[in-house]
Amino acid sequence: MSPEAVLDIGAQGLLIAAKLAAPMLVTALVVGFAISLLQSITQVQEVTLSFVPKFIAVGIALLIAGNWMIAEIIAFTNEMFDRIPMLLSGG
């Protein structure tokens, strides 16, 4: 297996990881920002006020994007399995 193939697989792995994490991370970011803004306006500093809405929103995002995420990881896995003969032959 050539170094270029290893780097290509690594880059594809990092890209798929970022794509799969993005819906949950963006949701947590938006909800966290909204809650922080609300807390700074009302001067209420309750820890659960920040955690519980983020937990619920990330769960909803996972329910909505879960099917797409599974399809993406299955496609990536199938692509990696399809590349095995090429990688073993040194091509």
Steps between C-alpha positions, in 0.01 A plus 500: 500500500646832394529802728264691269230236550542516877474880495195483273323254731591711802370817336177328400461368854544845650255648248232243574552549876452875460191449283346263752575720801386826338122473557539436871780751553325779311177433689680509835679819396181681397301390803790574734539847354127569532494380861812700586343809349183438701701445818701818450183702437315363803812455717387148592804275538349153531712210369204278410349783297797464266532122500144370466397699188825404326446136590147506361598692186790267422269202549250651254780575253617140531147375430469725196848445355551143620379334181729716286792435736452124479478517120824702484698264723369197312603656167845581642541148636394344170747724316780392734415131452490550123849653513658203683594301184656809342695579816628145536614485140704816550301706247 
